[in-house]
Amino acid sequence: MKPVIAITMGDPRGIGPEVVAKALGRIPPQVCSPLIVGDSHILAKILRLTGSSLKVIEAEEGVQNFRPGSIPVLSLSQFSGWKIPGSIPPEESSRASFAYIAKAAELALQGKVEAIVTAPVSKESINGAGIPFRGHTEYLAEVSRTKKFVMMLTGKRLRVALVTTHLPFREVPRYLREGKIRSVIEITGQALKDYFGVKNPRIAVAALNPHAGESGLFGQEELIISRAVRQANGKRSLVSGPWPADTVFYRAQKGEFDAVVCMYHDQGLIPLKLLHFAEAVNVTLGLPFIRTSVDHGVAYDIAGRGIASSRSMEEAILMAARLARQKRKIQNLKVDAAERR
């Protein structure tokens, strides 16, 4: 049976609706059963704009038998009177984009969908609407009561996992703790084994300071990172570091490592986007459900023009479907093992 995947539409004022519509027109129907959580009026306009033959149908929670050639939408907003995305009031759009996320999370936690794929939203705009929101990753972890989670971004040549995510840079050093770093390494290693087919993961851990701190000359954080690396090394994972960040990504994309654990957001995303800007996928590890996302923003400047690339969304949906199927296998194996006891 095809996995049922909730796909949030993202900010109605951004390119989310467009990349969702384009992606669903290009992904084979046997990949998954999609359920768009968003606005049927906006998506219908986007389909006309892009000349798509797909049709929007109103859907209900839990519906799985979707007709080929259709986009089933669980509509939580009614932006029928706006001709272009930019004319939608920002506060209304932001509240709607958050509502889509909240509903998708609810569906996943209730077991009505096997995975969530999220289109881009604006953290600034959602907070401006009076809703405290640091990002999809943190919100989904909070509502699912997940204490240990990891933001991983993947491409064909590079995978990066983040110890800290959406923090001001000046706060990063005080959030670097042995336990946290070790947890990110271990969760990353387990995900590589379970979902990416890497039997013995080779994980590089990046340093925080230039030249890996030069034995304390440029900072003491590498002492903390080194202890975490030693603690995380196991029989089925080879963990090394801290490596200078100015060379470790080059080594990783050449095939020396299966993933790089990074200390802060831009340390990992700059090299990742340099190599995989159009097709990178954001995966949240550790949640009780599968969650993937595009690795780009709302792009208000090109919204409604029909020129946005859907490549990242396509990859995010394909990955969500693969991971959902793999999770089923893992769960079935656990059930079989329990029954044999």
C-alpha positions in Angstrom: 0.0 0.0 0.0 1.3 3.5 -0.9 2.2 5.6 2.1 -0.2 8.4 2.9 1.8 11.7 3.1 0.5 15.0 4.4 2.1 17.9 2.4 1.7 21.3 3.9 1.2 24.1 1.4 3.5 26.6 3.1 2.9 30.3 3.2 0.1 31.2 0.7 2.0 34.4 -0.2 5.1 32.4 -1.1 6.2 29.8 -3.6 5.0 26.9 -1.5 1.7 26.3 -3.4 3.5 26.5 -6.7 6.3 24.0 -5.9 3.7 21.6 -4.3 1.5 21.7 -7.4 4.4 21.3 -9.8 6.0 18.5 -7.8 2.7 16.5 -7.7 2.4 16.8 -11.5 5.9 15.3 -11.9 5.9 12.5 -9.3 4.5 9.1 -10.5 1.2 8.4 -8.8 2.4 5.0 -7.4 5.0 6.8 -5.1 2.5 7.9 -2.5 -1.0 9.0 -1.6 -0.7 12.8 -1.0 -3.0 14.9 1.1 -2.3 18.6 0.8 -3.0 20.6 3.9 -3.6 24.1 2.7 -6.1 26.1 0.6 -8.0 24.7 -2.4 -8.6 28.1 -4.0 -4.9 29.0 -4.0 -3.9 25.7 -5.4 -6.6 25.8 -8.1 -5.2 29.2 -9.2 -1.7 27.9 -9.3 -2.7 25.0 -11.4 -4.3 27.3 -14.0 -1.2 29.6 -13.9 1.2 26.7 -14.6 -1.1 25.1 -17.2 -1.4 21.8 -15.2 -4.0 19.2 -16.1 -4.3 18.2 -12.4 -7.6 19.0 -10.6 -8.2 20.1 -7.0 -10.6 18.0 -5.0 -11.8 18.7 -1.5 -10.6 15.9 0.9 -11.3 14.8 4.4 -9.0 13.5 7.1 -8.1 9.8 6.6 -9.2 9.6 3.0 -6.7 7.4 1.1 -8.3 6.4 -2.2 -7.3 9.5 -4.2 -8.1 9.6 -7.9 -5.2 9.8 -10.4 -4.9 13.3 -11.9 -6.2 15.0 -8.8 -4.7 16.9 -5.9 -6.7 16.2 -2.7 -6.7 19.2 -0.4 -7.7 19.4 3.2 -8.6 23.1 3.1 -8.1 25.1 6.3 -8.3 28.5 4.8 -10.4 30.3 2.1 -8.3 32.8 0.2 -10.7 32.9 -2.8 -10.9 36.6 -3.3 -7.2 37.4 -3.9 -5.9 37.6 -7.4 -2.1 37.3 -6.6 -0.3 35.9 -3.6 1.2 39.2 -2.6 -2.3 40.7 -2.1 -3.2 38.4 0.7 -2.8 40.1 4.1 0.5 38.9 5.6 -1.0 38.2 9.1 -3.8 36.1 7.7 -1.4 34.2 5.4 1.0 33.6 8.3 -1.7 32.3 10.6 -2.9 30.0 7.9 0.6 28.6 7.2 1.0 27.8 10.8 -2.4 26.1 10.9 -1.4 23.8 8.1 1.7 22.7 10.0 -0.3 22.1 13.2 -3.0 20.0 11.4 -0.3 17.9 9.6 1.4 17.2 12.9 -2.0 16.2 14.4 -2.7 13.8 11.5 0.8 12.2 11.9 0.4 11.8 15.7 -3.0 10.2 15.2 -1.6 7.8 12.7 -3.7 9.1 9.8 -0.6 9.8 7.7 2.8 8.1 7.7 4.8 11.2 6.9 4.8 15.0 6.6 6.4 17.0 3.9 6.6 20.7 4.6 6.7 23.6 2.1 8.4 26.9 3.2 7.0 29.4 5.7 8.4 32.6 7.1 9.4 32.4 10.7 9.5 36.2 10.9 6.0 36.5 9.6 4.5 33.8 11.8 6.1 35.4 14.9 4.8 38.8 13.6 1.3 37.3 13.7 1.8 36.7 17.4 2.6 33.0 17.2 5.9 31.9 18.9 7.6 29.8 16.2 11.4 29.0 15.8 10.9 26.6 12.9 9.3 23.4 11.7 11.9 21.2 13.4 11.5 22.7 16.8 7.7 22.9 16.6 7.3 19.3 15.5 9.6 18.1 18.3 7.6 20.1 20.8 4.2 18.9 19.9 5.4 15.3 19.6 7.2 15.6 22.9 10.5 14.5 21.3 13.4 15.5 23.4 16.2 14.2 21.2 15.9 15.2 17.5 18.2 16.2 14.7 18.0 18.4 11.7 19.7 16.6 8.8 20.1 18.0 5.3 20.9 15.6 2.5 22.1 15.6 -1.1 23.8 13.1 -3.3 27.3 14.1 -2.3 26.9 15.5 1.2 24.8 15.0 4.3 25.0 17.3 7.3 23.5 17.1 10.7 23.2 20.0 13.1 24.0 20.2 16.8 22.3 23.6 17.1 19.7 25.0 14.7 18.0 28.3 14.8 20.1 30.2 17.3 21.9 33.5 17.2 25.5 32.8 16.4 26.7 34.3 19.7 24.7 31.8 21.7 26.1 28.7 19.9 29.1 28.0 22.2 27.1 27.8 25.4 24.7 25.3 23.8 27.6 22.9 22.9 27.4 20.2 25.5 28.9 16.7 25.4 25.6 15.0 25.8 23.9 17.0 23.1 26.8 16.5 20.6 26.9 12.8 21.4 23.1 12.5 20.9 23.3 14.1 17.5 26.1 11.8 16.5 24.2 8.7 17.7 20.9 9.7 16.1 22.6 10.5 12.8 24.4 7.1 12.9 21.3 5.2 13.6 19.4 7.0 10.8 22.2 6.2 8.3 21.9 2.5 9.2 18.1 2.4 9.3 17.1 4.6 6.4 20.0 5.3 4.1 21.5 1.8 3.9 24.9 2.6 5.5 25.9 -0.5 7.5 28.9 1.1 9.2 28.6 4.9 9.1 31.6 7.1 8.9 30.7 10.3 10.7 33.0 13.3 10.7 32.4 15.9 13.4 33.3 19.5 12.6 35.2 21.8 14.9 33.7 25.1 16.0 36.8 27.3 15.9 39.3 27.9 13.1 41.9 25.1 12.6 40.0 23.0 15.2 41.0 25.4 17.9 44.8 25.0 17.5 45.0 23.1 20.8 43.1 25.7 22.7 44.7 28.8 21.1 41.5 29.8 19.4 39.0 28.4 21.9 38.2 25.6 24.2 35.0 24.2 22.6 37.0 21.5 20.8 37.8 19.8 24.1 34.0 19.3 24.6 33.6 18.1 21.0 36.5 15.7 21.4 35.0 14.1 24.5 31.7 13.6 22.8 33.4 12.0 19.8 35.2 9.5 22.0 32.0 8.7 23.8 30.0 8.2 20.6 32.4 5.8 18.9 30.9 2.4 18.6 31.4 -1.0 16.9 29.2 -0.1 13.9 30.1 3.5 13.5 33.4 5.2 13.0 33.2 8.7 14.4 36.1 11.1 14.0 37.0 14.7 14.8 36.8 17.5 15.5 38.0 18.3 12.0 38.7 21.8 10.8 35.5 23.0 9.0 37.4 24.5 6.1 38.4 21.0 4.9 36.0 18.5 6.3 33.2 19.1 3.8 35.6 18.7 0.9 36.6 15.4 2.3 33.0 14.4 2.8 31.8 15.2 -0.7 34.8 13.2 -2.1 33.4 10.1 -0.3 35.5 9.9 2.8 32.6 10.4 5.2 28.9 9.4 5.1 27.8 12.5 7.1 29.2 15.5 8.8 27.9 16.6 12.2 28.1 20.4 12.4 28.0 22.7 15.4 25.7 25.4 14.0 23.2 26.1 11.2 25.3 27.9 8.6 28.4 25.8 9.1 26.5 22.9 7.5 24.1 24.7 5.2 26.6 26.8 3.3 28.5 23.8 1.8 25.3 21.8 1.5 23.5 24.5 -0.6 26.7 25.2 -2.6 26.6 21.6 -3.8 22.8 20.8 -3.7 20.9 24.1 -3.9 18.2 22.9 -6.1 17.6 19.4 -4.8 18.6 19.3 -1.1 16.1 17.8 1.4 15.7 18.6 5.1 14.9 15.6 7.2 14.0 15.7 10.9 15.4 12.6 12.7 14.1 11.3 16.0 10.4 12.2 15.6 7.8 9.4 15.9 6.8 10.1 12.3 8.7 10.8 9.1 9.2 14.5 8.2 11.0 16.0 5.2 11.1 19.4 3.8 12.4 21.6 1.0 15.6 23.3 1.7 14.6 26.8 0.6 12.5 29.7 1.7 9.3 31.4 0.7 10.8 33.5 -2.1 8.1 36.2 -2.0 9.8 38.0 -4.8 8.9 35.3 -7.4 5.7 34.0 -5.9 2.8 33.8 -8.4 5.0 34.1 -11.5 5.2 30.4 -12.3 9.0 30.3 -12.4 9.8 28.6 -9.1 11.7 25.3 -9.2 9.9 22.3 -7.6 13.0 20.1 -7.6 13.6 20.2 -3.9 9.9 19.5 -3.2 10.0 16.6 -5.6 13.0 15.1 -3.8 11.4 15.8 -0.4 8.3 13.8 -1.3 10.2 11.0 -2.9 12.4 10.7 0.2 9.4 10.9 2.6 7.8 8.0 0.7 11.1 5.9 0.8 11.6 6.5 4.5 8.0 5.7 5.3 8.3 2.4 3.5 11.5 1.7 5.3 10.0 2.5 8.6 7.2 0.0 7.9 9.8 -2.7 7.3 11.6 -1.8 10.6 8.4 -2.0 12.5 7.3 -5.3 10.9 10.7 -6.8 11.8 10.3 -5.7 15.4 6.8 -7.2 15.5 8.1 -10.5 14.0 11.0 -10.6 16.5 8.6 -10.0 19.4 6.3 -12.8 18.2 9.1 -15.2 18.0 10.1 -14.7 21.7 
